[in-house]
Amino acid sequence: MTYTEYMSLNVFQRFWYKFTQFIKAIPTNIKKFFCFIGRAIKNFFVGIGRGTKEFFLGFIKGDIITKLSYFIMGLGNLLRGQILKGLAFLSIEVGYILFMVFFGAEYIGLFFRLEAVKTTQTIEFMGKQITQEVVEHYSYQILLYGILAFMVTIAFIALYIVSTKSARNNEAIIKSGKRPPKFREELKELLDSKFHTTMLSLPVILICVFVLLPLIFMITMAFTNFSEMNYDSFNWIGLDNFREIFSTSDSGGASMGYTFACVAGWTIIWAIFATFSNYILGMIVALMINKKGIKLKKLWRTMFVMTIAVPQFVTLLVMAQMLGSSTESPLNLIISMFTGTTSSVNILTTANNAILARVSVILVNCWVGIPYTILMISGLLMNIPEDLYESARIDGAGPVKSFTKITLPYMLFVTTPYLITTFIGNVNNFNVIYLLTEGGPKVSEYKYSAGKTDLLITLLFKLSVNQNKYGLGAAIGILVFLVCATLSLITFNMTKSAKNEEEFS
């Protein structure tokens, strides 16, 4: 389509044209994304190859001090005047050796078998010798501490490479007729040109301990038969949990594959409606509040801020009571007033009200989500230069033309990353679903007590907490993460926000 043909279209035709072009571009962008991942993996291994080559060449061409520093960390620093730095490297090596001797090596050896280590213990009871079996190392301990030992080993290897590189650099500095920098000089550099490294060190360590370690533990759990029934002794089972997720046959009638497909389908529908209903309705209300001539603008904005100030879980629990089956709930009292009979309608969890329950959670989500969009859009509207609107009015543009040509493009440009993160957040929106319906209404066609309003995140919760299927829940968590990460990266890189970052700056 030429530019002239495009300009002759009305607003809705242009939107449809852009939408179809966006959909058509998705396969190409998916291909580009995986090509990028392939190139990144290739560059990673190429970098490792170059680093390995440099590592061994440094050993071969280095002098005796540099060669010895490959075996004794920090020796190349100690013998060349960097006493404190050398002692730090040496203490790291000694600490790692002690860690592996007294702790790490045992758990790394047990990690691949993952079987609980049991011993017999003899005790004396009422004058008799009784032999009993005692668990020395539980499987979950072996899994957790084994991962920790591997992470410590990787960190040590990284520091070991830094140590050898420091020894090679010191040798090169001495050969050039200079002296290696003193500890005070390097410390000053860490507080000046390398200050970013200093500031990021502690956050990176905390991320590894409190984010990366639990994440890896969850990922490895997906390849085990870990459950509450065998938490003390479980084994590796490979891809069995993933096979069960996609299985379409089950002796009990309901299959996990059918349940997963239905819940995943509703999750996508929910995420689309929950995201765009909040965005569109919030945009409309924000435009109304910020329109010229509207009085008491600060009052309206304050009211929405007060709505946000109420904790979300409180609002959701109140809404669950209002729409519940109790004859004293506001909904049933209103129905009783009009019908003259006692009502106990429950639109959230009654089995034959699945569609009504889904509509209800979407509407309640609008109540708790629209205020955030209103405040964000209000801030954007107040930052659009008034000169643009004045120029449009001089050129004869009306309110609709100004909105479609100035306001809407600006808002979409700025808020597209917000839309993507909101969509991913709604895929994992546990609070709204669980606090309102607990995933209900439950149906016999779904396995593991799943319901018509269950999302993948609530199904994961039920599998882990209620059904004790921790491995199966971890496998679903991995699939959700892979899909969400891929979609968010692809869609973000397709937007103008990523392609033209400085367009509206």
Backbone torsions as a table, in degrees:
resi	resn	phi	psi	omega
1	MET	NA	130.8	179.2
2	THR	-77.3	166.8	-179.4
3	TYR	-64.7	-37.7	179.5
4	THR	-64.0	-42.7	178.7
5	GLU	-65.3	-38.0	179.7
6	TYR	-65.1	-43.1	-178.8
7	MET	-67.4	-21.4	179.2
8	SER	-80.5	-9.2	179.8
9	LEU	-78.7	153.9	174.4
10	ASN	-82.0	-180.0	-173.6
11	VAL	-61.3	-44.9	-177.4
12	PHE	-69.2	-36.2	177.6
13	GLN	-66.6	-38.9	177.7
14	ARG	-65.2	-42.7	178.1
15	PHE	-60.2	-45.8	-180.0
16	TRP	-63.5	-38.9	178.9
17	TYR	-63.8	-46.7	179.2
18	LYS	-64.1	-38.8	-179.8
19	PHE	-64.3	-44.8	179.3
20	THR	-65.1	-38.4	177.5
21	GLN	-64.6	-37.1	177.8
22	PHE	-63.3	-45.7	-179.3
23	ILE	-64.7	-42.2	-179.7
24	LYS	-64.1	-29.7	-177.4
25	ALA	-80.7	-12.0	-176.5
26	ILE	-61.2	-48.7	179.2
27	PRO	-57.9	-40.8	179.4
28	THR	-63.5	-42.0	-179.2
29	ASN	-70.7	-32.0	174.4
30	ILE	-63.7	-42.0	177.2
31	LYS	-61.6	-44.5	178.7
32	LYS	-62.6	-38.5	-178.7
33	PHE	-62.9	-47.8	-179.0
34	PHE	-71.0	-29.7	173.2
35	CYS	-65.0	-39.8	177.2
36	PHE	-63.5	-42.6	178.1
37	ILE	-61.5	-41.5	178.6
38	GLY	-62.6	-43.1	178.6
39	ARG	-65.4	-37.6	179.0
40	ALA	-64.2	-41.5	177.6
41	ILE	-64.3	-42.1	178.6
42	LYS	-61.0	-46.8	-179.8
43	ASN	-63.9	-33.1	178.7
44	PHE	-62.8	-48.7	-179.2
45	PHE	-70.8	-33.6	174.3
46	VAL	-62.2	-42.1	177.8
47	GLY	-62.9	-40.0	177.4
48	ILE	-63.2	-40.7	178.5
49	GLY	-62.1	-44.1	178.8
50	ARG	-65.3	-41.3	178.6
51	GLY	-63.9	-39.5	178.3
52	THR	-64.3	-41.4	178.0
53	LYS	-61.7	-46.1	179.3
54	GLU	-63.5	-37.3	-179.9
55	PHE	-61.4	-49.9	-177.4
56	PHE	-73.9	-35.2	175.9
57	LEU	-63.6	-37.4	176.9
58	GLY	-62.7	-36.8	177.9
59	PHE	-70.1	-42.8	-176.8
60	ILE	-67.7	-44.4	-174.9
61	LYS	-87.8	-10.7	-177.1
62	GLY	-75.3	161.7	177.1
63	ASP	-78.3	-174.8	-173.9
64	ILE	-64.6	-36.0	-180.0
65	ILE	-66.5	-42.8	178.8
66	THR	-64.7	-40.7	178.4
67	LYS	-62.4	-43.1	180.0
68	LEU	-66.6	-29.7	-179.8
69	SER	-68.7	-15.9	174.5
70	TYR	-72.0	-20.5	179.7
71	PHE	-106.0	-33.2	178.8
72	ILE	-117.9	103.9	-177.0
73	MET	-61.8	134.9	177.0
74	GLY	88.5	-6.8	-178.4
75	LEU	-64.3	-38.5	178.2
76	GLY	-65.8	-20.4	175.3
77	ASN	-88.2	-41.1	-178.6
78	LEU	-62.2	-44.5	-176.1
79	LEU	-79.7	-4.3	180.0
80	ARG	-120.4	24.5	169.6
81	GLY	94.8	-6.6	179.8
82	GLN	-96.8	75.8	-170.6
83	ILE	-66.2	-53.0	-176.0
84	LEU	-64.4	-40.8	179.1
85	LYS	-65.9	-41.1	178.5
86	GLY	-64.4	-42.2	178.2
87	LEU	-64.0	-35.8	178.5
88	ALA	-63.9	-46.5	177.9
89	PHE	-63.3	-41.1	-179.4
90	LEU	-65.0	-41.4	179.0
91	SER	-65.2	-33.6	176.4
92	ILE	-63.8	-43.3	179.6
93	GLU	-65.1	-44.9	179.9
94	VAL	-63.8	-43.0	179.4
95	GLY	-62.2	-40.4	179.8
96	TYR	-66.3	-41.2	179.7
97	ILE	-62.5	-44.4	179.0
98	LEU	-64.7	-40.4	178.5
99	PHE	-60.1	-43.8	-178.4
100	MET	-71.9	-37.3	-177.8
101	VAL	-67.4	-44.5	-173.0
102	PHE	-96.5	-8.8	-175.6
103	PHE	-146.5	-63.3	-167.0
104	GLY	-63.7	-44.1	-174.8
105	ALA	-61.0	-37.7	-179.7
106	GLU	-63.3	-45.8	-177.2
107	TYR	-74.1	-31.2	174.4
108	ILE	-65.7	-39.2	177.9
109	GLY	-65.6	-36.0	-179.9
110	LEU	-82.2	-17.5	-173.0
111	PHE	-59.0	-41.6	-173.5
112	PHE	-77.5	-22.0	175.4
113	ARG	-91.2	-37.7	174.7
114	LEU	60.1	21.0	178.1
115	GLU	-95.1	139.3	179.3
116	ALA	-60.1	139.3	178.6
117	VAL	-92.8	118.3	-177.1
118	LYS	-117.5	142.7	176.7
119	THR	-130.9	165.3	177.1
120	THR	-102.4	143.1	-179.2
121	GLN	-130.8	133.1	-179.2
122	THR	-103.7	125.3	178.5
123	ILE	-125.6	158.9	179.7
124	GLU	-103.0	125.6	-178.3
125	PHE	-136.8	115.8	179.7
126	MET	54.8	44.2	176.3
127	GLY	78.5	4.7	-179.7
128	LYS	-116.4	147.4	176.4
129	GLN	-88.6	118.1	-179.2
130	ILE	-114.9	128.5	178.4
131	THR	-101.7	126.1	179.9
132	GLN	-131.1	156.4	-179.0
133	GLU	-89.8	131.5	-178.2
134	VAL	-124.8	135.2	177.5
135	VAL	-84.2	118.2	-178.6
136	GLU	-86.1	-42.1	179.4
137	HIS	-134.3	116.3	176.6
138	TYR	-76.0	156.6	-177.6
139	SER	-64.1	-40.3	-179.4
140	TYR	-66.4	-31.5	175.4
141	GLN	-68.3	-41.8	178.8
142	ILE	-61.4	-42.9	-179.9
143	LEU	-64.3	-48.0	-177.4
144	LEU	-67.4	-49.8	-177.4
145	TYR	-71.3	-29.5	174.9
146	GLY	-64.4	-44.3	176.6
147	ILE	-61.5	-42.5	178.1
148	LEU	-60.1	-42.6	179.6
149	ALA	-64.2	-40.2	177.1
150	PHE	-64.3	-40.9	179.8
151	MET	-65.6	-41.3	176.9
152	VAL	-63.8	-38.0	178.5
153	THR	-64.7	-43.3	178.4
154	ILE	-62.8	-42.4	177.9
155	ALA	-63.1	-39.1	178.5
156	PHE	-65.6	-41.3	179.3
157	ILE	-61.8	-40.3	178.5
158	ALA	-62.6	-44.5	179.0
159	LEU	-68.9	-32.9	176.7
160	TYR	-63.8	-42.0	177.7
161	ILE	-63.9	-40.9	177.0
162	VAL	-62.0	-39.1	179.9
163	SER	-63.7	-47.2	-180.0
164	THR	-66.1	-36.4	178.1
165	LYS	-65.9	-38.9	177.3
166	SER	-63.3	-39.6	178.0
167	ALA	-64.7	-42.0	178.9
168	ARG	-66.5	-38.8	178.5
169	ASN	-65.5	-40.5	178.3
170	ASN	-63.0	-39.9	177.2
171	GLU	-62.6	-43.4	179.5
172	ALA	-65.1	-36.8	179.4
173	ILE	-65.9	-42.9	-179.7
174	ILE	-66.5	-39.3	178.3
175	LYS	-65.2	-26.9	178.5
176	SER	-82.9	0.7	176.8
177	GLY	90.1	11.2	179.7
178	LYS	-109.9	176.3	177.7
179	ARG	-111.2	147.2	177.4
180	PRO	-63.4	149.2	-179.0
181	PRO	-65.8	142.7	177.5
182	LYS	-75.4	167.5	-178.3
183	PHE	-61.1	-38.9	-179.4
184	ARG	-64.7	-37.0	179.5
185	GLU	-68.2	-42.2	178.4
186	GLU	-67.9	-36.4	177.3
187	LEU	-65.0	-40.0	177.4
188	LYS	-63.8	-36.7	178.4
189	GLU	-67.3	-36.4	177.3
190	LEU	-66.2	-23.6	177.9
191	LEU	-97.2	4.8	-178.7
192	ASP	-127.8	-90.9	-175.4
193	SER	-71.2	-26.6	179.1
194	LYS	-110.2	29.7	-178.2
195	PHE	-64.1	-31.4	178.2
196	HIS	-62.5	-36.3	177.7
197	THR	-65.8	-42.1	179.4
198	THR	-62.2	-44.5	-176.5
199	MET	-71.7	-30.2	-177.0
200	LEU	-86.5	-12.8	-175.1
201	SER	-60.9	-51.8	-178.4
202	LEU	-64.3	-46.4	176.7
203	PRO	-58.6	-38.2	179.6
204	VAL	-64.8	-41.6	178.7
205	ILE	-63.3	-43.9	179.9
206	LEU	-65.7	-37.5	177.5
207	ILE	-63.2	-42.6	180.0
208	CYS	-62.9	-38.8	-175.4
209	VAL	-78.3	-45.6	-170.8
210	PHE	-100.8	-9.6	178.7
211	VAL	-119.4	-56.0	-174.5
212	LEU	-67.2	-43.3	-179.4
213	LEU	-62.3	-50.3	176.3
214	PRO	-62.7	-34.2	179.9
215	LEU	-65.0	-46.0	178.3
216	ILE	-65.1	-37.6	177.2
217	PHE	-60.4	-42.5	179.1
218	MET	-66.6	-40.8	-179.3
219	ILE	-63.5	-45.4	179.6
220	THR	-67.2	-30.5	179.0
221	MET	-61.0	-29.3	-179.1
222	ALA	-65.8	-15.7	-178.5
223	PHE	-106.3	18.9	178.3
224	THR	-126.2	171.4	174.2
225	ASN	-101.0	37.4	-177.8
226	PHE	-63.3	126.2	175.1
227	SER	-153.8	173.0	-179.5
228	GLU	-65.2	-25.9	-177.4
229	MET	-74.6	-24.8	-176.5
230	ASN	-135.1	34.5	-176.9
231	TYR	-62.4	-26.3	-178.3
232	ASP	-82.0	-22.6	-179.2
233	SER	-151.7	99.8	176.4
234	PHE	-130.4	172.0	-171.3
235	ASN	-133.0	167.2	171.8
236	TRP	-73.3	135.7	178.1
237	ILE	-126.6	10.0	176.6
238	GLY	68.4	-128.5	-175.2
239	LEU	-97.8	18.6	-176.1
240	ASP	-61.4	-37.9	179.2
241	ASN	-64.4	-39.3	178.6
242	PHE	-69.0	-35.8	176.6
243	ARG	-64.4	-39.0	179.7
244	GLU	-66.4	-35.9	179.7
245	ILE	-59.6	-38.8	-176.4
246	PHE	-100.6	7.9	179.9
247	SER	-72.7	142.4	-178.3
248	THR	-112.8	8.4	179.5
249	SER	-131.8	140.8	179.6
250	ASP	-154.1	142.6	-177.3
251	SER	-67.5	-24.6	-178.4
252	GLY	-84.2	0.4	-179.9
253	GLY	102.2	-57.1	179.5
254	ALA	-83.3	132.9	-178.8
255	SER	-106.4	150.9	179.2
256	MET	-68.7	-34.5	179.7
257	GLY	-62.6	-43.8	178.6
258	TYR	-66.2	-43.2	178.1
259	THR	-60.7	-46.2	-178.9
260	PHE	-62.9	-42.8	-179.5
261	ALA	-63.3	-44.4	-179.7
262	CYS	-66.3	-43.8	-179.6
263	VAL	-67.0	-39.9	178.5
264	ALA	-64.8	-39.7	177.9
265	GLY	-62.7	-45.6	178.1
266	TRP	-66.1	-33.9	177.8
267	THR	-60.4	-43.1	179.0
268	ILE	-66.7	-44.7	178.8
269	ILE	-60.4	-46.5	179.1
270	TRP	-59.2	-46.4	-176.9
271	ALA	-62.7	-39.9	179.9
272	ILE	-65.6	-51.2	-178.2
273	PHE	-67.2	-42.1	-178.6
274	ALA	-65.2	-35.8	-179.0
275	THR	-74.3	-53.0	-172.0
276	PHE	-79.9	-26.5	174.5
277	SER	-65.8	-45.0	176.8
278	ASN	-62.7	-41.5	-175.8
279	TYR	-69.1	-48.5	-176.5
280	ILE	-68.5	-47.8	-179.8
281	LEU	-66.0	-39.2	176.6
282	GLY	-63.8	-37.9	177.3
283	MET	-63.8	-43.4	-179.5
284	ILE	-61.5	-47.1	-179.3
285	VAL	-64.5	-40.3	179.2
286	ALA	-63.7	-40.7	177.2
287	LEU	-63.2	-38.5	179.0
288	MET	-65.8	-43.2	-178.3
289	ILE	-66.6	-39.5	-174.9
290	ASN	-88.4	0.8	178.8
291	LYS	-67.4	140.6	178.7
292	LYS	-62.2	137.7	-179.9
293	GLY	98.0	-15.1	177.7
294	ILE	-76.0	127.1	-178.8
295	LYS	-91.1	160.2	176.5
296	LEU	58.0	43.1	-179.8
297	LYS	-60.4	-41.5	-179.3
298	LYS	-63.1	-34.5	178.6
299	LEU	-64.4	-45.8	-179.3
300	TRP	-63.3	-42.4	179.5
301	ARG	-65.0	-39.4	179.6
302	THR	-62.8	-37.9	179.2
303	MET	-61.2	-41.3	179.7
304	PHE	-71.7	-33.0	175.2
305	VAL	-64.2	-39.4	177.3
306	MET	-63.0	-34.8	176.5
307	THR	-62.8	-40.1	179.1
308	ILE	-70.4	-31.7	-177.0
309	ALA	-64.2	-27.3	176.9
310	VAL	-72.2	126.0	179.2
311	PRO	-52.9	136.8	-174.7
312	GLN	-60.2	-39.9	-176.4
313	PHE	-66.0	-29.6	176.8
314	VAL	-66.4	-46.5	178.4
315	THR	-59.6	-43.4	-177.6
316	LEU	-67.0	-40.1	178.4
317	LEU	-66.3	-38.0	177.4
318	VAL	-64.6	-43.0	178.4
319	MET	-64.3	-36.3	177.9
320	ALA	-64.2	-37.6	177.3
321	GLN	-70.4	-37.7	-179.7
322	MET	-65.7	-34.7	-177.7
323	LEU	-100.0	6.6	-175.2
324	GLY	-75.4	-179.2	-174.1
325	SER	-86.8	-6.2	-178.9
326	SER	-61.9	140.0	178.8
327	THR	-66.3	-16.2	179.1
328	GLU	-94.4	0.3	178.5
329	SER	-69.3	147.1	-178.5
330	PRO	-53.2	-40.1	-178.7
331	LEU	-62.4	-46.4	-178.8
332	ASN	-70.9	-30.3	176.1
333	LEU	-66.5	-39.2	178.1
334	ILE	-66.0	-43.4	178.7
335	ILE	-62.5	-40.4	179.8
336	SER	-64.2	-35.2	179.3
337	MET	-62.8	-37.2	-176.7
338	PHE	-86.9	-30.5	-176.8
339	THR	-94.8	-23.3	-178.5
340	GLY	79.8	5.7	178.5
341	THR	-125.9	156.8	179.1
342	THR	-68.4	130.1	-177.3
343	SER	-113.6	140.9	175.3
344	SER	-134.2	45.1	-178.7
345	VAL	-71.1	137.2	175.2
346	ASN	-127.5	102.9	-175.8
347	ILE	-84.4	-4.0	-175.0
348	LEU	-97.2	-35.1	-172.6
349	THR	-128.3	2.4	177.5
350	THR	-69.9	135.0	-171.1
351	ALA	-59.3	-36.1	-176.2
352	ASN	-90.1	11.1	179.9
353	ASN	-117.6	38.2	-175.9
354	ALA	-61.9	-45.7	-179.2
355	ILE	-65.2	-42.7	179.5
356	LEU	-63.7	-37.8	178.4
357	ALA	-65.4	-40.8	179.8
358	ARG	-66.4	-42.5	177.1
359	VAL	-62.8	-39.1	-178.1
360	SER	-64.3	-43.3	-178.8
361	VAL	-68.1	-32.8	176.7
362	ILE	-66.6	-41.9	179.9
363	LEU	-67.3	-42.0	177.8
364	VAL	-64.5	-37.4	177.4
365	ASN	-62.6	-34.3	175.1
366	CYS	-60.7	-41.0	-178.7
367	TRP	-61.5	-41.1	-176.9
368	VAL	-88.5	-15.7	-174.6
369	GLY	-104.4	-29.8	-176.3
370	ILE	-60.2	-40.3	-179.3
371	PRO	-55.4	-36.7	178.3
372	TYR	-63.4	-43.4	179.1
373	THR	-65.1	-39.1	-179.6
374	ILE	-60.7	-46.5	-178.7
375	LEU	-66.4	-39.9	179.6
376	MET	-66.2	-47.0	-179.7
377	ILE	-65.7	-35.9	178.0
378	SER	-61.4	-42.0	177.0
379	GLY	-63.2	-39.6	178.5
380	LEU	-66.7	-42.6	-178.6
381	LEU	-62.3	-36.8	-179.7
382	MET	-73.4	-12.7	-179.1
383	ASN	-103.9	-1.5	174.8
384	ILE	-76.1	126.0	-177.6
385	PRO	-58.2	131.5	179.9
386	GLU	-66.5	-23.3	-180.0
387	ASP	-60.7	-32.6	-180.0
388	LEU	-64.2	-42.6	179.7
389	TYR	-68.9	-37.7	179.0
390	GLU	-64.7	-41.7	178.4
391	SER	-64.2	-38.5	179.1
392	ALA	-65.7	-40.0	179.0
393	ARG	-66.8	-36.9	177.5
394	ILE	-63.8	-36.3	179.2
395	ASP	-79.1	0.5	175.8
396	GLY	93.7	11.4	-180.0
397	ALA	-77.6	137.3	177.4
398	GLY	-90.0	-175.7	-179.2
399	PRO	-59.5	-40.7	-178.7
400	VAL	-66.6	-44.5	-179.9
401	LYS	-64.4	-40.5	178.4
402	SER	-63.7	-38.1	179.8
403	PHE	-67.2	-46.5	-176.2
404	THR	-73.4	-25.4	-175.6
405	LYS	-100.1	-24.0	-176.0
406	ILE	-118.9	-60.1	-172.1
407	THR	-65.6	-53.6	-175.1
408	LEU	-64.3	-46.2	178.0
409	PRO	-59.6	-39.7	-179.7
410	TYR	-64.3	-46.2	-179.1
411	MET	-64.3	-42.9	179.9
412	LEU	-65.5	-37.9	179.5
413	PHE	-61.9	-44.7	-175.4
414	VAL	-78.8	-36.4	-170.7
415	THR	-96.5	-1.3	179.5
416	THR	-58.3	-46.0	174.7
417	PRO	-58.7	-36.4	176.6
418	TYR	-63.2	-41.4	178.8
419	LEU	-62.3	-41.8	-179.4
420	ILE	-64.6	-47.2	-179.8
421	THR	-66.6	-34.9	177.2
422	THR	-66.1	-40.7	178.3
423	PHE	-61.2	-47.0	179.3
424	ILE	-65.0	-37.7	177.1
425	GLY	-63.5	-36.8	178.5
426	ASN	-72.2	-30.9	173.3
427	VAL	-58.4	-35.8	-179.4
428	ASN	-107.7	29.7	-177.1
429	ASN	-81.4	89.0	-176.3
430	PHE	-75.2	-42.2	-170.3
431	ASN	-59.8	-52.9	-173.1
432	VAL	-60.0	-46.4	-176.5
433	ILE	-70.3	-50.4	-171.6
434	TYR	-71.9	-38.6	-178.6
435	LEU	-74.3	-23.3	178.8
436	LEU	-88.8	-51.9	-171.5
437	THR	-122.2	-11.1	-172.2
438	GLU	55.3	28.7	178.9
439	GLY	89.4	-10.2	-177.2
440	GLY	-71.3	173.4	2.4
441	PRO	-73.6	140.0	-179.9
442	LYS	-79.0	144.5	-179.8
443	VAL	-132.3	152.4	-177.0
444	SER	-72.0	-19.1	-178.8
445	GLU	-71.9	-18.2	-178.2
446	TYR	-99.1	144.7	-179.5
447	LYS	-92.0	159.0	175.8
448	TYR	59.1	39.2	174.7
449	SER	59.7	26.3	177.3
450	ALA	-72.4	154.8	-177.9
451	GLY	-125.5	177.1	-174.9
452	LYS	-70.1	-23.7	178.7
453	THR	-104.5	7.7	178.1
454	ASP	-65.5	135.4	168.0
455	LEU	-96.4	171.4	178.5
456	LEU	-61.3	-33.7	-178.5
457	ILE	-70.5	-37.7	177.9
458	THR	-74.6	-33.4	174.3
459	LEU	-63.7	-40.8	176.6
460	LEU	-59.9	-42.8	179.5
461	PHE	-62.5	-44.8	-179.6
462	LYS	-64.9	-40.6	178.9
463	LEU	-63.0	-39.2	-175.7
464	SER	-79.2	-46.1	-172.0
465	VAL	-90.5	-47.4	-174.9
466	ASN	-84.5	-41.6	-176.0
467	GLN	-97.4	-8.4	179.2
468	ASN	61.0	27.4	176.8
469	LYS	-97.3	71.2	-173.9
470	TYR	-66.2	-39.3	179.3
471	GLY	-64.3	-42.8	178.9
472	LEU	-65.8	-41.5	177.0
473	GLY	-63.1	-40.2	178.3
474	ALA	-64.6	-37.3	178.3
475	ALA	-64.0	-41.5	176.9
476	ILE	-64.8	-39.5	177.5
477	GLY	-60.0	-40.3	178.0
478	ILE	-64.8	-44.4	179.7
479	LEU	-62.4	-43.1	178.7
480	VAL	-61.4	-43.4	180.0
481	PHE	-62.9	-45.2	-178.7
482	LEU	-62.4	-44.1	-178.9
483	VAL	-67.3	-46.1	-178.2
484	CYS	-65.0	-42.8	-179.9
485	ALA	-64.3	-43.3	-179.4
486	THR	-65.0	-47.4	-178.9
487	LEU	-63.6	-43.0	-177.6
488	SER	-66.1	-40.9	179.4
489	LEU	-67.2	-42.5	-178.9
490	ILE	-66.9	-49.9	-177.3
491	THR	-65.9	-37.1	179.2
492	PHE	-64.8	-42.0	-179.6
493	ASN	-72.2	-12.5	175.8
494	MET	-87.2	-11.7	-174.1
495	THR	-88.2	160.5	176.3
496	LYS	-67.2	-26.2	179.3
497	SER	-59.8	-32.8	179.5
498	ALA	-89.5	-35.2	-175.7
499	LYS	-79.1	-36.8	-176.6
500	ASN	-126.1	71.8	-172.1
501	GLU	-63.1	-32.3	-172.6
502	GLU	-102.1	14.3	-175.2
503	GLU	-64.0	-39.9	-178.0
504	PHE	-108.4	17.9	-179.3
505	SER	-80.5	NA	NA
